[in-house]
């Protein structure tokens, strides 16, 4: 009897300690949410999308984010400019953000995006990268890419790297005869 009581007591104590340790190791949700909102606000998600079965034909897409804010519970609003193919629209997109430990998963369930369509998606954010599956009803696919902060600065840097056409000089070369 004493052995059974000892085994039961140590099992319960061990389980309690394990649960307590798990709670201590659990990330602070409000800190994670604050960091997530700061990371995503005024950032760009720049990458690619493809259709199921046609992954080799990936196309570029860009999501330029304005303010990203928590509304209540898991509900968030992403102010987003969505650009892919011939689509270029800016809309507030209602999403849910679920957490897998310290990893945010943007969850979209049959959300109507004006002039674009109705979509569902799961977008996993890991560091400065994202990967997702999406579904548009009768079609769907994958999307992946990089989260770029300070989108305006990066655009300026990209512009500065582009080759410029040489300006024609209005000065006559030295040594050439005067007209």
GIZINOR-V494345 format. One record per residue. N is the residue number from 1. RES is the residue in one letter. PHI is phi in whole degrees, 0 to 359 (none if undefined). NEAR is the number of other C-alpha atoms within 10 Angstrom. D_FIRST is the distance of its C-alpha to the first C-alpha in Angstrom with 1 decimal. Layout:
n = {N & N}
res = {RES & RES}
phi = {PHI & PHI}
near = {NEAR & NEAR}
d_first = {D_FIRST & D_FIRST}
//
This chain:
n = {1 & 2 & 3 & 4 & 5 & 6 & 7 & 8 & 9 & 10 & 11 & 12 & 13 & 14 & 15 & 16 & 17 & 18 & 19 & 20 & 21 & 22 & 23 & 24 & 25 & 26 & 27 & 28 & 29 & 30 & 31 & 32 & 33 & 34 & 35 & 36 & 37 & 38 & 39 & 40 & 41 & 42 & 43 & 44 & 45 & 46 & 47 & 48 & 49 & 50 & 51 & 52 & 53 & 54 & 55 & 56 & 57 & 58 & 59 & 60 & 61 & 62 & 63 & 64 & 65 & 66 & 67 & 68 & 69 & 70 & 71 & 72 & 73 & 74 & 75 & 76 & 77 & 78 & 79 & 80 & 81 & 82 & 83 & 84 & 85 & 86 & 87 & 88 & 89 & 90 & 91 & 92 & 93 & 94 & 95 & 96 & 97 & 98 & 99 & 100 & 101 & 102 & 103 & 104 & 105 & 106 & 107 & 108 & 109 & 110 & 111 & 112 & 113 & 114 & 115 & 116 & 117 & 118 & 119 & 120 & 121 & 122 & 123 & 124 & 125 & 126 & 127 & 128 & 129 & 130 & 131 & 132 & 133 & 134 & 135 & 136 & 137 & 138 & 139 & 140 & 141 & 142 & 143 & 144 & 145 & 146 & 147 & 148 & 149 & 150 & 151 & 152 & 153 & 154 & 155 & 156 & 157 & 158 & 159 & 160 & 161 & 162 & 163 & 164 & 165 & 166 & 167 & 168 & 169 & 170 & 171 & 172 & 173 & 174 & 175 & 176 & 177 & 178 & 179}
res = {X & X & X & X & X & X & X & X & X & X & X & X & X & X & X & X & X & X & X & X & X & X & X & X & X & X & X & X & X & X & X & X & X & X & X & X & X & X & X & X & X & X & X & X & X & X & X & X & X & X & X & X & X & X & X & X & X & X & X & X & X & X & X & X & X & X & X & X & X & X & X & X & X & X & X & X & X & X & X & X & X & X & X & X & X & X & X & X & X & X & X & X & X & X & X & X & X & X & X & X & X & X & X & X & X & X & X & X & X & X & X & X & X & X & X & X & X & X & X & X & X & X & X & X & X & X & X & X & X & X & X & X & X & X & X & X & X & X & X & X & X & X & X & X & X & X & X & X & X & X & X & X & X & X & X & X & X & X & X & X & X & X & X & X & X & X & X & X & X & X & X & X & X & X & X & X & X & X & X}
phi = {none & 298 & 296 & 297 & 295 & 298 & 298 & 298 & 299 & 291 & 295 & 296 & 297 & 295 & 295 & 298 & 296 & 295 & 295 & 298 & 294 & 298 & 294 & 293 & 280 & 294 & 292 & 288 & 300 & 295 & 292 & 297 & 294 & 296 & 298 & 297 & 299 & 294 & 295 & 273 & 295 & 58 & 245 & 239 & 256 & 244 & 188 & 222 & 223 & 214 & 268 & 303 & 84 & 229 & 299 & 287 & 253 & 296 & 237 & 286 & 214 & 219 & 239 & 265 & 264 & 265 & 284 & 243 & 218 & 282 & 264 & 192 & 62 & 267 & 275 & 227 & 238 & 250 & 282 & 223 & 260 & 254 & 230 & 201 & 54 & 266 & 275 & 208 & 221 & 246 & 212 & 280 & 248 & 281 & 224 & 246 & 245 & 259 & 236 & 253 & 67 & 257 & 255 & 283 & 235 & 285 & 242 & 239 & 239 & 49 & 271 & 276 & 250 & 309 & 66 & 248 & 146 & 251 & 226 & 235 & 198 & 231 & 243 & 268 & 256 & 224 & 62 & 259 & 233 & 223 & 213 & 206 & 245 & 220 & 220 & 252 & 99 & 268 & 208 & 185 & 175 & 233 & 214 & 201 & 168 & 238 & 264 & 248 & 273 & 57 & 306 & 294 & 297 & 295 & 296 & 297 & 297 & 296 & 298 & 294 & 278 & 291 & 293 & 255 & 290 & 289 & 280 & 282 & 283 & 268 & 279 & 279 & 300 & 295 & 89 & 272 & 293 & 285 & 264}
near = {6 & 7 & 8 & 9 & 10 & 11 & 12 & 12 & 12 & 12 & 12 & 12 & 12 & 12 & 12 & 12 & 12 & 12 & 12 & 12 & 11 & 11 & 11 & 10 & 10 & 11 & 12 & 12 & 12 & 9 & 9 & 16 & 18 & 12 & 11 & 18 & 16 & 15 & 17 & 21 & 19 & 19 & 21 & 23 & 23 & 20 & 19 & 18 & 23 & 20 & 18 & 14 & 9 & 10 & 13 & 9 & 10 & 16 & 14 & 15 & 20 & 20 & 20 & 22 & 22 & 18 & 15 & 21 & 18 & 18 & 12 & 8 & 9 & 14 & 15 & 20 & 17 & 20 & 20 & 23 & 18 & 18 & 16 & 14 & 8 & 6 & 12 & 13 & 15 & 17 & 16 & 17 & 18 & 18 & 20 & 21 & 22 & 17 & 15 & 9 & 12 & 15 & 15 & 18 & 20 & 20 & 21 & 20 & 15 & 14 & 16 & 14 & 16 & 12 & 10 & 12 & 11 & 15 & 17 & 18 & 22 & 20 & 20 & 21 & 20 & 14 & 10 & 13 & 15 & 19 & 18 & 18 & 18 & 21 & 19 & 15 & 11 & 5 & 10 & 18 & 18 & 20 & 24 & 22 & 20 & 18 & 23 & 19 & 18 & 13 & 17 & 13 & 11 & 13 & 11 & 10 & 11 & 10 & 11 & 10 & 9 & 8 & 7 & 8 & 6 & 6 & 6 & 6 & 7 & 6 & 6 & 10 & 8 & 7 & 6 & 7 & 7 & 6 & 4}
d_first = {0.0 & 3.8 & 5.4 & 5.1 & 6.2 & 8.5 & 9.9 & 10.5 & 12.1 & 14.2 & 15.3 & 16.5 & 18.1 & 19.8 & 21.0 & 22.4 & 24.1 & 25.6 & 26.9 & 28.3 & 30.0 & 31.4 & 32.9 & 34.3 & 35.9 & 37.3 & 41.1 & 42.6 & 44.2 & 47.1 & 48.1 & 47.9 & 50.1 & 52.6 & 52.9 & 53.3 & 56.1 & 57.9 & 57.7 & 59.0 & 61.6 & 65.1 & 63.9 & 65.0 & 63.0 & 65.3 & 64.6 & 65.1 & 64.3 & 64.6 & 64.3 & 61.8 & 63.4 & 66.0 & 64.0 & 66.9 & 69.2 & 67.3 & 69.4 & 69.2 & 67.9 & 67.6 & 65.7 & 67.1 & 64.8 & 65.9 & 63.4 & 59.8 & 57.9 & 54.7 & 55.4 & 52.1 & 48.6 & 49.1 & 52.8 & 55.4 & 59.2 & 60.9 & 64.6 & 65.7 & 68.9 & 68.2 & 70.6 & 70.6 & 73.5 & 76.0 & 73.5 & 73.7 & 72.2 & 70.6 & 68.0 & 64.9 & 62.0 & 59.0 & 55.8 & 52.1 & 50.3 & 46.7 & 44.6 & 42.7 & 41.0 & 44.1 & 46.5 & 48.7 & 49.6 & 52.7 & 52.3 & 55.4 & 55.1 & 58.5 & 60.3 & 64.0 & 66.0 & 69.6 & 72.2 & 69.5 & 67.2 & 63.7 & 60.9 & 57.2 & 55.7 & 52.8 & 53.9 & 51.5 & 52.6 & 51.6 & 53.4 & 57.1 & 56.8 & 56.1 & 55.5 & 55.4 & 55.8 & 58.1 & 59.3 & 62.6 & 62.2 & 64.2 & 63.8 & 61.5 & 60.6 & 59.4 & 60.3 & 59.6 & 61.1 & 61.1 & 60.8 & 63.7 & 63.8 & 67.2 & 68.7 & 72.2 & 72.2 & 71.2 & 74.0 & 76.4 & 75.3 & 75.7 & 79.2 & 80.1 & 79.2 & 81.4 & 84.8 & 87.7 & 91.1 & 93.7 & 96.1 & 99.7 & 101.5 & 104.5 & 105.9 & 108.3 & 107.3 & 109.0 & 112.2 & 112.9 & 116.4 & 116.8 & 117.7}
//
